[in-house]
Amino acid sequence: MRIVFMGPPGAGKGTQARRLSERTGMKHLSTGDILRAEVAAESELGLLAKSFMERGDYVPDSHIIAMIQKHIDDPAGVLLDGFPRTVMQAESLDQSLQAVGLSIDKVIHFTLNTDELVKRLSSRAICSSCQLPYNLISNAPVNKGVCDKCGGRVLVRDDDKPDAINNRMNVYETQTAPVLDYYRLRGVVEEIAATGSPDSVFQVLTQTIRLG
Ligand code: AMP
């Protein structure tokens, strides 16, 4: 099965994809996590991606497509989190899948109002090592700044700072909302309200994809 997780920044795609991957064994492919690892490793791609990411802009399509290509036919199934984010990425993904006789089975669209999204992003932090997300108000690490799971440093992302948050919301509306229309035309989109706790959203998610 190949599932795409969509929704604005802060809707909880990463948290839900991580959980679903643990439950099902499907491969969790987060382009944001891959790019952050490249930035930390100061690789060629990381150095190129860094300034786009800090501003909240998208990294150019060609780099993202090349990065994701080799994973899309994983036999365990794939959860795409943060990809595709432009119509060009969606078209390219379709071509690559068609070439190996596969397609996107479902697109899950997580929805949340803008005030709540901004509130969540402003209190979000992430482990710089294993990428586990935290909410500094409702789900802070037990020891300040230290990841409960791996002991890595828990930091606020540069793109979760106010200027970048605004830009990310705008970029989502102009570049990613059309991707939803692209998938809606195929009738594969399921809407999930991302209000409520991660547990309650996960319950709806498993029912929606008929695991629960
Ligand atoms: P995320 O962790 O999914 O919020 O992604 C963080 C940042 O990585 C985004 O704001 C973009 O700068 C970059 N990024 C992640 N996925 C993509 C993508 N599919 N296309 C372009 N840029 C991306």
Residues whose N, C-alpha, C, O or C-beta is under 5 A from the ligand:
A	BS01	AMP	T31 G32 D33 L35 F52 M53 G56 D57 Y58 V59 I64 G82 F83 P84 R85
